[in-house]
Amino acid sequence: MQRYARRLSLSRDAWDVYLVYGRGSRWEDEPPKPDFWMHQLASGAPAPQLDGEQFADEAIARLERRTSP
């Protein structure tokens, strides 16, 4: 979880985070930076608090862009 914390600029381990990655993401020694993410952390995260509907909308929009002709 520390790898994700570093990638997301968090001061503690990354728990309760929800990540969306783009088609070009490459998983190597460190996880790639997500294209979009939300969290359920108490505070201090540089991303919005989880809103399930908004997260689903973002993920679906990215899938639709990916599969469009």
Secondary structure by P-SEA (a helix, b strand, c coil): caaaaaaaccccccccbbbbbccccccccccccccccccccccccccccccaaaaaaaaaaaaaaaacc
